[in-house]
Each structure stands twice: as C-alpha cells, then as structure tokens.
Amino acid sequence: MSRTAERLHIHVNTVSQRLDRIARLLGDDWQAPERALELQLALRLHRLSR
C-alpha cells in the first residue's frame, strides 16, 4: 500500500479508506478473479458506450 500511496501522491490511510469504500460498493469479492474480470469488462463496455 505504501508504494501505491507514493505513486498516487496520497497518504497510506487514504489508500486504505478508498479500498474499504470500493469493497462496500462492489462487495468483498471484488478482487476474486471471476469478479475482477466481470468488473473490468463492465468498465470497458461503459467506456465504449460513451
């Protein structure tokens, strides 16, 4: 998390808070391979539909 925070120029606690928020919005399984694929495809389709 510290490397991510450094690259984003934010505090480590902010990274943690954002990951918690993502889990609340998408469910705890959002990082599971099957679920991650679904989310990636949904985001790509959303971008294409713009």
Rosetta constraint file for C-alpha pairs under 8 A:
AtomPair CA 1 CA 5 HARMONIC 6.14 0.50
AtomPair CA 1 CA 12 HARMONIC 6.34 0.50
AtomPair CA 1 CA 15 HARMONIC 6.88 0.50
AtomPair CA 1 CA 16 HARMONIC 7.70 0.50
AtomPair CA 2 CA 6 HARMONIC 6.16 0.50
AtomPair CA 2 CA 12 HARMONIC 5.71 0.50
AtomPair CA 3 CA 7 HARMONIC 6.19 0.50
AtomPair CA 4 CA 8 HARMONIC 6.13 0.50
AtomPair CA 4 CA 12 HARMONIC 7.97 0.50
AtomPair CA 4 CA 15 HARMONIC 7.56 0.50
AtomPair CA 5 CA 9 HARMONIC 5.75 0.50
AtomPair CA 5 CA 10 HARMONIC 5.02 0.50
AtomPair CA 5 CA 11 HARMONIC 5.66 0.50
AtomPair CA 5 CA 12 HARMONIC 5.27 0.50
AtomPair CA 5 CA 14 HARMONIC 7.85 0.50
AtomPair CA 5 CA 15 HARMONIC 6.27 0.50
AtomPair CA 6 CA 10 HARMONIC 6.44 0.50
AtomPair CA 6 CA 11 HARMONIC 7.65 0.50
AtomPair CA 10 CA 14 HARMONIC 6.52 0.50
AtomPair CA 10 CA 15 HARMONIC 7.41 0.50
AtomPair CA 11 CA 15 HARMONIC 6.79 0.50
AtomPair CA 12 CA 16 HARMONIC 6.43 0.50
AtomPair CA 13 CA 17 HARMONIC 6.10 0.50
AtomPair CA 14 CA 18 HARMONIC 6.07 0.50
AtomPair CA 15 CA 19 HARMONIC 6.22 0.50
AtomPair CA 16 CA 20 HARMONIC 6.22 0.50
AtomPair CA 17 CA 21 HARMONIC 6.19 0.50
AtomPair CA 18 CA 22 HARMONIC 6.19 0.50
AtomPair CA 19 CA 23 HARMONIC 6.24 0.50
AtomPair CA 20 CA 24 HARMONIC 6.28 0.50
AtomPair CA 21 CA 25 HARMONIC 6.23 0.50
AtomPair CA 22 CA 26 HARMONIC 5.88 0.50
AtomPair CA 22 CA 27 HARMONIC 7.63 0.50
AtomPair CA 23 CA 27 HARMONIC 4.87 0.50
AtomPair CA 23 CA 28 HARMONIC 5.01 0.50
AtomPair CA 23 CA 29 HARMONIC 7.69 0.50
AtomPair CA 23 CA 30 HARMONIC 6.71 0.50
AtomPair CA 24 CA 28 HARMONIC 7.09 0.50
AtomPair CA 26 CA 30 HARMONIC 5.97 0.50
AtomPair CA 29 CA 35 HARMONIC 6.70 0.50
AtomPair CA 30 CA 35 HARMONIC 5.49 0.50
AtomPair CA 30 CA 36 HARMONIC 5.78 0.50
AtomPair CA 30 CA 39 HARMONIC 7.84 0.50
AtomPair CA 31 CA 35 HARMONIC 6.58 0.50
AtomPair CA 31 CA 36 HARMONIC 5.45 0.50
AtomPair CA 32 CA 36 HARMONIC 5.82 0.50
AtomPair CA 33 CA 37 HARMONIC 6.20 0.50
AtomPair CA 34 CA 38 HARMONIC 6.47 0.50
AtomPair CA 35 CA 39 HARMONIC 6.24 0.50
AtomPair CA 36 CA 40 HARMONIC 6.13 0.50
AtomPair CA 37 CA 41 HARMONIC 6.15 0.50
AtomPair CA 38 CA 42 HARMONIC 6.11 0.50
AtomPair CA 39 CA 43 HARMONIC 6.14 0.50
AtomPair CA 40 CA 44 HARMONIC 6.23 0.50
AtomPair CA 41 CA 45 HARMONIC 6.13 0.50
AtomPair CA 42 CA 46 HARMONIC 6.09 0.50
AtomPair CA 43 CA 47 HARMONIC 6.25 0.50
AtomPair CA 44 CA 48 HARMONIC 6.24 0.50
AtomPair CA 45 CA 49 HARMONIC 6.14 0.50
AtomPair CA 46 CA 50 HARMONIC 6.75 0.50
